[in-house]
Amino acid sequence: MHDQWIPVDARENDLSPREQQIAERYAAGCRYQEIAADLHIAPSTVRTHLATIYRKLEVSSKIELANRLSGIAAAPRSHVDHAAIISDLALSLEEALSREKALSEVLRIIGASQGDLNLVMPAILRHALDLCDAEFGILFEYRDTKKFKASFTLGIPTAFQGWLDDSGTFSVNDETGLGRMVTQRAVINIMDVKSEALYRTDDPLRIATADLGGARSFVAIPMLAADRLVGAFTIYRQSVRPFSEDALRLAQMFAAQSVIALENARLIGNSGHPV
């Protein structure tokens, strides 16, 4: 028989109603992205609230948080503990463990997929969006001479998805994020797609990205197999929140996993087995 869940008294522990909501969801196993969607806030806001919650409740792990919410008193702490530092370090550790778990899960899916990209790519995009705090993502396959096709998407607004479907394989302007990525073979991190001069032209991709997709901050990561460009791994935020170096490193790891999946599918296809 399970113990009855006894919500912690918000007034006793000085948690606001919003902090109480976030604490309960996080302790129950929800990810930042899930909590954010449920409460209609940004994932980064969830993280900020959690740091405050950990400090207020003097906990340093999700298990301790669940115990406190169940009414179990916190263990005595040394006077040398600094609550703000401990709460941030605890969350950072949990986030690092989440990253390791996500990457391990992606590799497991790739290994078991038998080259089925429809199993692999949604999982990669889901983990990337969650850990990189982005609203939607697109995996573009590179055709040739600056031509792309949106082969896999996740979380994308319906209007933008429709535009990509109708466009099929399309050419990109040299000034677009994808065009610059092809030329430079480097990560293109755009602070605000609407602030660039390209948005004030009639470039169809930029207009569709901003107006149909609602994208503001955006990053395009080249997917390279040796020196060969095979695609672009792109993630988008619908507010002006440029991607940090940490987020870019994470996105690059997921882009690398996408290359592994694509090459694995190609090898299986060439060997005569169904992809």
C-alpha atoms as an extended CHARMM CRD file, in Angstrom:
* protein
*
       275  EXT
         1         1  MET       CA              0.0000000000        0.0000000000        0.0000000000  PROA      1               0.0000000000
         2         2  HSD       CA              1.4350000000        3.3580000000       -1.0050000000  PROA      2               0.0000000000
         3         3  ASP       CA              1.8070000000        6.1480000000        1.5330000000  PROA      3               0.0000000000
         4         4  GLN       CA             -0.6680000000        8.9580000000        1.0590000000  PROA      4               0.0000000000
         5         5  TRP       CA              0.8480000000       12.0460000000       -0.5980000000  PROA      5               0.0000000000
         6         6  ILE       CA              0.7230000000       14.9160000000        1.8740000000  PROA      6               0.0000000000
         7         7  PRO       CA              1.4530000000       18.2610000000        0.1910000000  PROA      7               0.0000000000
         8         8  VAL       CA              3.8870000000       20.3950000000        2.0860000000  PROA      8               0.0000000000
         9         9  ASP       CA              2.3920000000       23.5650000000        3.5950000000  PROA      9               0.0000000000
        10        10  ALA       CA              3.4760000000       26.3640000000        1.2580000000  PROA      10              0.0000000000
        11        11  ARG       CA              3.2440000000       28.9850000000        3.9800000000  PROA      11              0.0000000000
        12        12  GLU       CA              5.3060000000       26.9480000000        6.4490000000  PROA      12              0.0000000000
        13        13  ASN       CA              8.0820000000       26.5120000000        3.8910000000  PROA      13              0.0000000000
        14        14  ASP       CA              7.6420000000       29.8860000000        2.2500000000  PROA      14              0.0000000000
        15        15  LEU       CA              6.8870000000       28.4180000000       -1.1970000000  PROA      15              0.0000000000
        16        16  SER       CA              4.7090000000       30.4870000000       -3.4850000000  PROA      16              0.0000000000
        17        17  PRO       CA              1.7390000000       28.7370000000       -5.1550000000  PROA      17              0.0000000000
        18        18  ARG       CA              3.7070000000       28.5790000000       -8.4350000000  PROA      18              0.0000000000
        19        19  GLU       CA              6.7680000000       27.1530000000       -6.6790000000  PROA      19              0.0000000000
        20        20  GLN       CA              4.5310000000       24.5650000000       -5.0250000000  PROA      20              0.0000000000
        21        21  GLN       CA              3.1740000000       23.5110000000       -8.4410000000  PROA      21              0.0000000000
        22        22  ILE       CA              6.6480000000       23.2200000000       -9.9220000000  PROA      22              0.0000000000
        23        23  ALA       CA              8.0770000000       21.3850000000       -6.9120000000  PROA      23              0.0000000000
        24        24  GLU       CA              5.3270000000       18.7570000000       -6.9690000000  PROA      24              0.0000000000
        25        25  ARG       CA              5.6650000000       18.1430000000      -10.7080000000  PROA      25              0.0000000000
        26        26  TYR       CA              9.4540000000       17.9450000000      -10.6140000000  PROA      26              0.0000000000
        27        27  ALA       CA              9.4360000000       15.5780000000       -7.6380000000  PROA      27              0.0000000000
        28        28  ALA       CA              6.9640000000       13.3880000000       -9.5280000000  PROA      28              0.0000000000
        29        29  GLY       CA              9.4810000000       12.9730000000      -12.3600000000  PROA      29              0.0000000000
        30        30  CYS       CA              8.3650000000       15.5870000000      -14.8820000000  PROA      30              0.0000000000
        31        31  ARG       CA             11.0390000000       17.1940000000      -17.0740000000  PROA      31              0.0000000000
        32        32  TYR       CA             11.5320000000       20.9600000000      -17.3800000000  PROA      32              0.0000000000
        33        33  GLN       CA              9.8440000000       20.9640000000      -20.7930000000  PROA      33              0.0000000000
        34        34  GLU       CA              6.7870000000       19.0900000000      -19.5080000000  PROA      34              0.0000000000
        35        35  ILE       CA              6.3800000000       21.3840000000      -16.5080000000  PROA      35              0.0000000000
        36        36  ALA       CA              6.7920000000       24.4530000000      -18.7100000000  PROA      36              0.0000000000
        37        37  ALA       CA              4.1360000000       23.2660000000      -21.1610000000  PROA      37              0.0000000000
        38        38  ASP       CA              1.7430000000       22.4080000000      -18.3460000000  PROA      38              0.0000000000
        39        39  LEU       CA              2.1250000000       25.7710000000      -16.6010000000  PROA      39              0.0000000000
        40        40  HSD       CA              2.5750000000       27.8830000000      -19.7660000000  PROA      40              0.0000000000
        41        41  ILE       CA              6.0000000000       29.2180000000      -18.8040000000  PROA      41              0.0000000000
        42        42  ALA       CA              9.5040000000       28.8920000000      -20.2710000000  PROA      42              0.0000000000
        43        43  PRO       CA             11.6600000000       25.8840000000      -19.2940000000  PROA      43              0.0000000000
        44        44  SER       CA             14.3520000000       28.3060000000      -18.1390000000  PROA      44              0.0000000000
        45        45  THR       CA             11.7940000000       29.7900000000      -15.7200000000  PROA      45              0.0000000000
        46        46  VAL       CA             11.1750000000       26.3130000000      -14.3330000000  PROA      46              0.0000000000
        47        47  ARG       CA             14.9010000000       25.9700000000      -13.6690000000  PROA      47              0.0000000000
        48        48  THR       CA             15.0420000000       29.3530000000      -11.9120000000  PROA      48              0.0000000000
        49        49  HSD       CA             12.1020000000       28.4280000000       -9.6820000000  PROA      49              0.0000000000
        50        50  LEU       CA             13.6530000000       25.0660000000       -8.8280000000  PROA      50              0.0000000000
        51        51  ALA       CA             16.8800000000       26.7090000000       -7.6850000000  PROA      51              0.0000000000
        52        52  THR       CA             14.8000000000       28.8430000000       -5.3250000000  PROA      52              0.0000000000
        53        53  ILE       CA             12.7760000000       25.8260000000       -4.1680000000  PROA      53              0.0000000000
        54        54  TYR       CA             15.9150000000       23.8250000000       -3.3700000000  PROA      54              0.0000000000
        55        55  ARG       CA             17.2870000000       26.7540000000       -1.3940000000  PROA      55              0.0000000000
        56        56  LYS       CA             14.0670000000       27.3720000000        0.5580000000  PROA      56              0.0000000000
        57        57  LEU       CA             13.5000000000       23.7180000000        1.4290000000  PROA      57              0.0000000000
        58        58  GLU       CA             17.2190000000       23.0700000000        2.0150000000  PROA      58              0.0000000000
        59        59  VAL       CA             17.2850000000       20.0120000000       -0.2260000000  PROA      59              0.0000000000
        60        60  SER       CA             20.0010000000       18.8770000000       -2.6190000000  PROA      60              0.0000000000
        61        61  SER       CA             18.3210000000       16.1700000000       -4.7000000000  PROA      61              0.0000000000
        62        62  LYS       CA             15.0070000000       15.2130000000       -6.2720000000  PROA      62              0.0000000000
        63        63  ILE       CA             14.6300000000       12.4390000000       -3.6670000000  PROA      63              0.0000000000
        64        64  GLU       CA             15.0560000000       14.9100000000       -0.8250000000  PROA      64              0.0000000000
        65        65  LEU       CA             12.5510000000       17.2200000000       -2.4940000000  PROA      65              0.0000000000
        66        66  ALA       CA              9.9860000000       14.4010000000       -2.7380000000  PROA      66              0.0000000000
        67        67  ASN       CA             10.5560000000       13.5780000000        0.9250000000  PROA      67              0.0000000000
        68        68  ARG       CA             10.0540000000       17.1740000000        2.0090000000  PROA      68              0.0000000000
        69        69  LEU       CA              6.8460000000       17.3960000000       -0.0120000000  PROA      69              0.0000000000
        70        70  SER       CA              5.6800000000       14.1940000000        1.6980000000  PROA      70              0.0000000000
        71        71  GLY       CA              6.1860000000       15.8060000000        5.0970000000  PROA      71              0.0000000000
        72        72  ILE       CA              9.5210000000       14.1930000000        5.9790000000  PROA      72              0.0000000000
        73        73  ALA       CA             11.7060000000       16.6820000000        7.8280000000  PROA      73              0.0000000000
        74        74  ALA       CA             15.0240000000       17.6940000000        6.3080000000  PROA      74              0.0000000000
        75        75  ALA       CA             18.1740000000       16.2310000000        7.8250000000  PROA      75              0.0000000000
        76        76  PRO       CA             20.2140000000       18.6450000000        9.9590000000  PROA      76              0.0000000000
        77        77  ARG       CA             22.8540000000       20.5130000000        7.9600000000  PROA      77              0.0000000000
        78        78  SER       CA             26.2000000000       21.9650000000        8.8850000000  PROA      78              0.0000000000
        79        79  HSD       CA             26.4960000000       25.6930000000        9.3990000000  PROA      79              0.0000000000
        80        80  VAL       CA             29.0780000000       25.7690000000        6.6260000000  PROA      80              0.0000000000
        81        81  ASP       CA             26.4160000000       24.8350000000        4.0640000000  PROA      81              0.0000000000
        82        82  HSD       CA             25.6090000000       27.6860000000        1.7150000000  PROA      82              0.0000000000
        83        83  ALA       CA             22.0510000000       27.0990000000        0.5260000000  PROA      83              0.0000000000
        84        84  ALA       CA             22.2650000000       29.0730000000       -2.7040000000  PROA      84              0.0000000000
        85        85  ILE       CA             25.4490000000       27.3270000000       -3.8360000000  PROA      85              0.0000000000
        86        86  ILE       CA             24.1830000000       23.8920000000       -2.8320000000  PROA      86              0.0000000000
        87        87  SER       CA             20.8730000000       24.3300000000       -4.6450000000  PROA      87              0.0000000000
        88        88  ASP       CA             22.5720000000       25.4020000000       -7.8630000000  PROA      88              0.0000000000
        89        89  LEU       CA             25.1560000000       22.6140000000       -7.7080000000  PROA      89              0.0000000000
        90        90  ALA       CA             22.4510000000       20.0510000000       -6.9880000000  PROA      90              0.0000000000
        91        91  LEU       CA             20.3880000000       21.1110000000       -9.9810000000  PROA      91              0.0000000000
        92        92  SER       CA             23.4860000000       21.2350000000      -12.1810000000  PROA      92              0.0000000000
        93        93  LEU       CA             24.3420000000       17.6680000000      -11.1750000000  PROA      93              0.0000000000
        94        94  GLU       CA             20.8210000000       16.4620000000      -11.8940000000  PROA      94              0.0000000000
        95        95  GLU       CA             20.9110000000       18.2130000000      -15.2740000000  PROA      95              0.0000000000
        96        96  ALA       CA             24.2420000000       16.5500000000      -16.0880000000  PROA      96              0.0000000000
        97        97  LEU       CA             22.7730000000       13.1680000000      -15.1880000000  PROA      97              0.0000000000
        98        98  SER       CA             19.7790000000       13.9220000000      -17.4070000000  PROA      98              0.0000000000
        99        99  ARG       CA             22.1210000000       14.7000000000      -20.3040000000  PROA      99              0.0000000000
       100       100  GLU       CA             24.0140000000       11.4520000000      -19.8240000000  PROA      100             0.0000000000
       101       101  LYS       CA             20.7660000000        9.5170000000      -19.6050000000  PROA      101             0.0000000000
       102       102  ALA       CA             19.4220000000       11.1830000000      -22.7770000000  PROA      102             0.0000000000
       103       103  LEU       CA             22.5760000000       10.4690000000      -24.7800000000  PROA      103             0.0000000000
       104       104  SER       CA             22.6350000000        6.8570000000      -23.5840000000  PROA      104             0.0000000000
       105       105  GLU       CA             18.9930000000        6.4550000000      -24.5410000000  PROA      105             0.0000000000
       106       106  VAL       CA             19.5930000000        7.8730000000      -28.0080000000  PROA      106             0.0000000000
       107       107  LEU       CA             22.5260000000        5.5090000000      -28.5860000000  PROA      107             0.0000000000
       108       108  ARG       CA             20.3970000000        2.5890000000      -27.4000000000  PROA      108             0.0000000000
       109       109  ILE       CA             17.6130000000        3.5290000000      -29.8210000000  PROA      109             0.0000000000
       110       110  ILE       CA             20.0770000000        3.8970000000      -32.6990000000  PROA      110             0.0000000000
       111       111  GLY       CA             21.5230000000        0.4710000000      -31.9630000000  PROA      111             0.0000000000
       112       112  ALA       CA             18.1070000000       -1.1860000000      -31.8050000000  PROA      112             0.0000000000
       113       113  SER       CA             16.4550000000        0.6740000000      -34.6800000000  PROA      113             0.0000000000
       114       114  GLN       CA             17.8060000000       -1.4200000000      -37.5650000000  PROA      114             0.0000000000
       115       115  GLY       CA             18.2340000000        1.7960000000      -39.5210000000  PROA      115             0.0000000000
       116       116  ASP       CA             14.6460000000        2.9880000000      -39.0040000000  PROA      116             0.0000000000
       117       117  LEU       CA             15.0700000000        6.7640000000      -38.8550000000  PROA      117             0.0000000000
       118       118  ASN       CA             11.4080000000        7.2230000000      -37.9270000000  PROA      118             0.0000000000
       119       119  LEU       CA             12.2520000000        5.6810000000      -34.5570000000  PROA      119             0.0000000000
       120       120  VAL       CA             15.5250000000        7.4840000000      -33.9940000000  PROA      120             0.0000000000
       121       121  MET       CA             15.0900000000       11.0780000000      -35.1490000000  PROA      121             0.0000000000
       122       122  PRO       CA             12.0110000000       11.9840000000      -33.0740000000  PROA      122             0.0000000000
       123       123  ALA       CA             13.8150000000       10.7110000000      -29.9720000000  PROA      123             0.0000000000
       124       124  ILE       CA             16.9100000000       12.7790000000      -30.7510000000  PROA      124             0.0000000000
       125       125  LEU       CA             14.8620000000       15.9090000000      -31.3750000000  PROA      125             0.0000000000
       126       126  ARG       CA             12.7710000000       15.3580000000      -28.2300000000  PROA      126             0.0000000000
       127       127  HSD       CA             15.8230000000       15.1280000000      -25.9830000000  PROA      127             0.0000000000
       128       128  ALA       CA             17.4860000000       18.0750000000      -27.7360000000  PROA      128             0.0000000000
       129       129  LEU       CA             14.4660000000       20.3270000000      -27.2670000000  PROA      129             0.0000000000
       130       130  ASP       CA             14.1150000000       19.3160000000      -23.6510000000  PROA      130             0.0000000000
       131       131  LEU       CA             17.7500000000       19.7610000000      -22.6530000000  PROA      131             0.0000000000
       132       132  CYS       CA             18.4490000000       22.8060000000      -24.8390000000  PROA      132             0.0000000000
       133       133  ASP       CA             15.2770000000       24.6130000000      -23.7440000000  PROA      133             0.0000000000
       134       134  ALA       CA             13.8550000000       25.0580000000      -27.2570000000  PROA      134             0.0000000000
       135       135  GLU       CA             10.2830000000       24.9990000000      -28.5480000000  PROA      135             0.0000000000
       136       136  PHE       CA             10.7190000000       23.1460000000      -31.8370000000  PROA      136             0.0000000000
       137       137  GLY       CA             13.3440000000       21.4920000000      -33.9900000000  PROA      137             0.0000000000
       138       138  ILE       CA             13.9630000000       20.4580000000      -37.5860000000  PROA      138             0.0000000000
       139       139  LEU       CA             16.4210000000       18.0330000000      -39.0970000000  PROA      139             0.0000000000
       140       140  PHE       CA             17.1560000000       19.1430000000      -42.6480000000  PROA      140             0.0000000000
       141       141  GLU       CA             18.7620000000       16.7020000000      -45.0560000000  PROA      141             0.0000000000
       142       142  TYR       CA             21.2340000000       18.3520000000      -47.4170000000  PROA      142             0.0000000000
       143       143  ARG       CA             20.6990000000       17.5490000000      -51.0760000000  PROA      143             0.0000000000
       144       144  ASP       CA             23.2370000000       19.5720000000      -53.0930000000  PROA      144             0.0000000000
       145       145  THR       CA             24.1930000000       23.1480000000      -53.9840000000  PROA      145             0.0000000000
       146       146  LYS       CA             22.4840000000       24.7000000000      -50.9630000000  PROA      146             0.0000000000
       147       147  LYS       CA             19.3030000000       22.6710000000      -51.2640000000  PROA      147             0.0000000000
       148       148  PHE       CA             17.5750000000       21.2340000000      -48.2010000000  PROA      148             0.0000000000
       149       149  LYS       CA             14.5580000000       19.1430000000      -47.3080000000  PROA      149             0.0000000000
       150       150  ALA       CA             12.9600000000       19.1190000000      -43.8480000000  PROA      150             0.0000000000
       151       151  SER       CA             12.9560000000       15.3790000000      -43.2250000000  PROA      151             0.0000000000
       152       152  PHE       CA             12.1000000000       15.3130000000      -39.5190000000  PROA      152             0.0000000000
       153       153  THR       CA             10.4190000000       17.8880000000      -37.2940000000  PROA      153             0.0000000000
       154       154  LEU       CA              9.1530000000       18.0540000000      -33.7150000000  PROA      154             0.0000000000
       155       155  GLY       CA              7.0030000000       20.6470000000      -31.9930000000  PROA      155             0.0000000000
       156       156  ILE       CA              6.8080000000       22.7530000000      -35.1350000000  PROA      156             0.0000000000
       157       157  PRO       CA              3.8010000000       25.0820000000      -35.5940000000  PROA      157             0.0000000000
       158       158  THR       CA              1.2780000000       23.7230000000      -38.0960000000  PROA      158             0.0000000000
       159       159  ALA       CA              1.5780000000       26.6650000000      -40.4980000000  PROA      159             0.0000000000
       160       160  PHE       CA              5.3580000000       26.3320000000      -40.7380000000  PROA      160             0.0000000000
       161       161  GLN       CA              5.0870000000       22.5630000000      -41.1640000000  PROA      161             0.0000000000
       162       162  GLY       CA              2.6650000000       23.1190000000      -44.0260000000  PROA      162             0.0000000000
       163       163  TRP       CA              5.0590000000       25.5260000000      -45.7130000000  PROA      163             0.0000000000
       164       164  LEU       CA              7.9300000000       23.0430000000      -45.4590000000  PROA      164             0.0000000000
       165       165  ASP       CA              5.7550000000       20.2190000000      -46.7970000000  PROA      165             0.0000000000
       166       166  ASP       CA              4.6680000000       22.3390000000      -49.7580000000  PROA      166             0.0000000000
       167       167  SER       CA              8.2450000000       23.4810000000      -50.4390000000  PROA      167             0.0000000000
       168       168  GLY       CA              9.7400000000       19.9740000000      -50.5410000000  PROA      168             0.0000000000
       169       169  THR       CA             13.4060000000       20.3260000000      -51.5190000000  PROA      169             0.0000000000
       170       170  PHE       CA             14.2340000000       24.0360000000      -51.6700000000  PROA      170             0.0000000000
       171       171  SER       CA             17.2480000000       26.2750000000      -52.2670000000  PROA      171             0.0000000000
       172       172  VAL       CA             18.4550000000       28.6600000000      -49.5760000000  PROA      172             0.0000000000
       173       173  ASN       CA             19.7860000000       32.1900000000      -49.8000000000  PROA      173             0.0000000000
       174       174  ASP       CA             23.4460000000       32.7050000000      -48.8380000000  PROA      174             0.0000000000
       175       175  GLU       CA             22.3280000000       35.0760000000      -46.0700000000  PROA      175             0.0000000000
       176       176  THR       CA             19.9820000000       32.6220000000      -44.3490000000  PROA      176             0.0000000000
       177       177  GLY       CA             21.1540000000       30.6160000000      -41.3690000000  PROA      177             0.0000000000
       178       178  LEU       CA             21.2620000000       27.4660000000      -43.4820000000  PROA      178             0.0000000000
       179       179  GLY       CA             23.0640000000       29.2440000000      -46.3110000000  PROA      179             0.0000000000
       180       180  ARG       CA             25.7350000000       30.6190000000      -43.9800000000  PROA      180             0.0000000000
       181       181  MET       CA             26.1000000000       27.2180000000      -42.3610000000  PROA      181             0.0000000000
       182       182  VAL       CA             26.8220000000       25.6240000000      -45.7620000000  PROA      182             0.0000000000
       183       183  THR       CA             29.4210000000       28.2530000000      -46.6530000000  PROA      183             0.0000000000
       184       184  GLN       CA             31.1660000000       28.3660000000      -43.2890000000  PROA      184             0.0000000000
       185       185  ARG       CA             30.6860000000       24.7110000000      -42.2650000000  PROA      185             0.0000000000
       186       186  ALA       CA             30.1830000000       26.0920000000      -38.7600000000  PROA      186             0.0000000000
       187       187  VAL       CA             27.4690000000       26.5400000000      -36.1530000000  PROA      187             0.0000000000
       188       188  ILE       CA             25.2720000000       29.5460000000      -36.9220000000  PROA      188             0.0000000000
       189       189  ASN       CA             23.7320000000       31.0270000000      -33.7690000000  PROA      189             0.0000000000
       190       190  ILE       CA             21.2080000000       33.7900000000      -34.5530000000  PROA      190             0.0000000000
       191       191  MET       CA             20.0770000000       35.9910000000      -31.6790000000  PROA      191             0.0000000000
       192       192  ASP       CA             16.8680000000       37.2070000000      -33.3360000000  PROA      192             0.0000000000
       193       193  VAL       CA             15.7540000000       36.2030000000      -36.8240000000  PROA      193             0.0000000000
       194       194  LYS       CA             13.5800000000       39.3140000000      -37.0470000000  PROA      194             0.0000000000
       195       195  SER       CA             16.4160000000       41.7270000000      -36.2740000000  PROA      195             0.0000000000
       196       196  GLU       CA             18.5090000000       40.7560000000      -39.2960000000  PROA      196             0.0000000000
       197       197  ALA       CA             18.1930000000       42.6670000000      -42.5660000000  PROA      197             0.0000000000
       198       198  LEU       CA             17.1990000000       39.4570000000      -44.3370000000  PROA      198             0.0000000000
       199       199  TYR       CA             13.8260000000       39.5260000000      -42.5690000000  PROA      199             0.0000000000
       200       200  ARG       CA             13.0620000000       42.8480000000      -44.2480000000  PROA      200             0.0000000000
       201       201  THR       CA             13.4760000000       41.2890000000      -47.6890000000  PROA      201             0.0000000000
       202       202  ASP       CA             11.1690000000       38.8040000000      -49.3650000000  PROA      202             0.0000000000
       203       203  ASP       CA             13.3050000000       35.7520000000      -48.5060000000  PROA      203             0.0000000000
       204       204  PRO       CA             10.7000000000       32.9880000000      -48.2310000000  PROA      204             0.0000000000
       205       205  LEU       CA             12.5510000000       30.8230000000      -45.7040000000  PROA      205             0.0000000000
       206       206  ARG       CA             13.2220000000       33.6550000000      -43.2750000000  PROA      206             0.0000000000
       207       207  ILE       CA              9.6450000000       34.9440000000      -43.5450000000  PROA      207             0.0000000000
       208       208  ALA       CA              8.2370000000       31.4490000000      -43.0000000000  PROA      208             0.0000000000
       209       209  THR       CA             10.6010000000       30.7980000000      -40.0660000000  PROA      209             0.0000000000
       210       210  ALA       CA              9.6890000000       34.0220000000      -38.2830000000  PROA      210             0.0000000000
       211       211  ASP       CA              6.0540000000       34.5610000000      -39.2230000000  PROA      211             0.0000000000
       212       212  LEU       CA              4.7330000000       31.0150000000      -39.6150000000  PROA      212             0.0000000000
       213       213  GLY       CA              7.0380000000       29.3540000000      -37.1080000000  PROA      213             0.0000000000
       214       214  GLY       CA              7.1270000000       32.2230000000      -34.6220000000  PROA      214             0.0000000000
       215       215  ALA       CA             10.8710000000       31.6400000000      -34.2430000000  PROA      215             0.0000000000
       216       216  ARG       CA             13.1070000000       34.3270000000      -32.8000000000  PROA      216             0.0000000000
       217       217  SER       CA             16.3660000000       32.7440000000      -31.5820000000  PROA      217             0.0000000000
       218       218  PHE       CA             17.7260000000       29.9540000000      -33.7480000000  PROA      218             0.0000000000
       219       219  VAL       CA             20.7760000000       27.7570000000      -34.1700000000  PROA      219             0.0000000000
       220       220  ALA       CA             21.8480000000       25.6860000000      -37.1810000000  PROA      220             0.0000000000
       221       221  ILE       CA             24.4680000000       22.9810000000      -36.6430000000  PROA      221             0.0000000000
       222       222  PRO       CA             26.1880000000       21.3310000000      -39.6190000000  PROA      222             0.0000000000
       223       223  MET       CA             25.8550000000       17.5470000000      -39.6900000000  PROA      223             0.0000000000
       224       224  LEU       CA             29.1270000000       16.2770000000      -41.1070000000  PROA      224             0.0000000000
       225       225  ALA       CA             30.0830000000       12.7260000000      -42.0650000000  PROA      225             0.0000000000
       226       226  ALA       CA             33.8480000000       13.1050000000      -42.3770000000  PROA      226             0.0000000000
       227       227  ASP       CA             34.0440000000       16.2320000000      -44.5650000000  PROA      227             0.0000000000
       228       228  ARG       CA             30.7010000000       15.6020000000      -46.2640000000  PROA      228             0.0000000000
       229       229  LEU       CA             27.7330000000       17.7680000000      -45.2720000000  PROA      229             0.0000000000
       230       230  VAL       CA             24.7160000000       15.5160000000      -44.8180000000  PROA      230             0.0000000000
       231       231  GLY       CA             22.2990000000       17.8610000000      -43.1170000000  PROA      231             0.0000000000
       232       232  ALA       CA             21.5320000000       20.5970000000      -40.6310000000  PROA      232             0.0000000000
       233       233  PHE       CA             20.3390000000       20.0990000000      -37.0610000000  PROA      233             0.0000000000
       234       234  THR       CA             18.2570000000       23.1380000000      -36.1400000000  PROA      234             0.0000000000
       235       235  ILE       CA             16.4790000000       24.1780000000      -32.9510000000  PROA      235             0.0000000000
       236       236  TYR       CA             14.3400000000       27.2510000000      -32.3520000000  PROA      236             0.0000000000
       237       237  ARG       CA             13.0950000000       29.3960000000      -29.4960000000  PROA      237             0.0000000000
       238       238  GLN       CA              9.9660000000       31.4850000000      -29.9030000000  PROA      238             0.0000000000
       239       239  SER       CA             11.3220000000       34.3290000000      -27.8000000000  PROA      239             0.0000000000
       240       240  VAL       CA             14.5660000000       36.2680000000      -28.0180000000  PROA      240             0.0000000000
       241       241  ARG       CA             16.7680000000       34.0620000000      -25.8420000000  PROA      241             0.0000000000
       242       242  PRO       CA             20.0840000000       33.3370000000      -27.6010000000  PROA      242             0.0000000000
       243       243  PHE       CA             21.5120000000       29.8680000000      -27.0730000000  PROA      243             0.0000000000
       244       244  SER       CA             24.3580000000       29.7320000000      -24.5730000000  PROA      244             0.0000000000
       245       245  GLU       CA             27.6390000000       27.9350000000      -25.1430000000  PROA      245             0.0000000000
       246       246  ASP       CA             26.4240000000       25.0860000000      -22.9310000000  PROA      246             0.0000000000
       247       247  ALA       CA             23.2370000000       24.7250000000      -24.9730000000  PROA      247             0.0000000000
       248       248  LEU       CA             25.2420000000       24.7900000000      -28.2040000000  PROA      248             0.0000000000
       249       249  ARG       CA             27.5380000000       22.0310000000      -26.9630000000  PROA      249             0.0000000000
       250       250  LEU       CA             24.5060000000       19.9260000000      -26.1220000000  PROA      250             0.0000000000
       251       251  ALA       CA             22.9020000000       20.5590000000      -29.4980000000  PROA      251             0.0000000000
       252       252  GLN       CA             26.1490000000       19.6090000000      -31.2390000000  PROA      252             0.0000000000
       253       253  MET       CA             26.1640000000       16.2930000000      -29.3890000000  PROA      253             0.0000000000
       254       254  PHE       CA             22.6530000000       15.5460000000      -30.6130000000  PROA      254             0.0000000000
       255       255  ALA       CA             23.6050000000       16.6110000000      -34.1340000000  PROA      255             0.0000000000
       256       256  ALA       CA             26.4780000000       14.1170000000      -33.9900000000  PROA      256             0.0000000000
       257       257  GLN       CA             24.0600000000       11.3760000000      -32.9150000000  PROA      257             0.0000000000
       258       258  SER       CA             21.8360000000       12.2870000000      -35.8680000000  PROA      258             0.0000000000
       259       259  VAL       CA             24.7700000000       11.7960000000      -38.2420000000  PROA      259             0.0000000000
       260       260  ILE       CA             25.4230000000        8.3740000000      -36.7230000000  PROA      260             0.0000000000
       261       261  ALA       CA             21.7730000000        7.4600000000      -37.2600000000  PROA      261             0.0000000000
       262       262  LEU       CA             21.7630000000        8.6610000000      -40.8810000000  PROA      262             0.0000000000
       263       263  GLU       CA             24.9850000000        6.8480000000      -41.7340000000  PROA      263             0.0000000000
       264       264  ASN       CA             23.7580000000        3.7140000000      -39.9620000000  PROA      264             0.0000000000
       265       265  ALA       CA             20.5790000000        3.7870000000      -42.0580000000  PROA      265             0.0000000000
       266       266  ARG       CA             22.5920000000        4.3160000000      -45.2410000000  PROA      266             0.0000000000
       267       267  LEU       CA             24.8950000000        1.3760000000      -44.4760000000  PROA      267             0.0000000000
       268       268  ILE       CA             21.9870000000       -0.9250000000      -43.6830000000  PROA      268             0.0000000000
       269       269  GLY       CA             20.2500000000        0.1810000000      -46.8880000000  PROA      269             0.0000000000
       270       270  ASN       CA             23.3490000000       -0.4900000000      -48.9540000000  PROA      270             0.0000000000
       271       271  SER       CA             23.7340000000       -3.9520000000      -47.4190000000  PROA      271             0.0000000000
       272       272  GLY       CA             20.3790000000       -4.9640000000      -48.8250000000  PROA      272             0.0000000000
       273       273  HSD       CA             18.4790000000       -5.0200000000      -45.5380000000  PROA      273             0.0000000000
       274       274  PRO       CA             15.2620000000       -2.9840000000      -45.2270000000  PROA      274             0.0000000000
       275       275  VAL       CA             15.6880000000        0.4940000000      -43.7700000000  PROA      275             0.0000000000
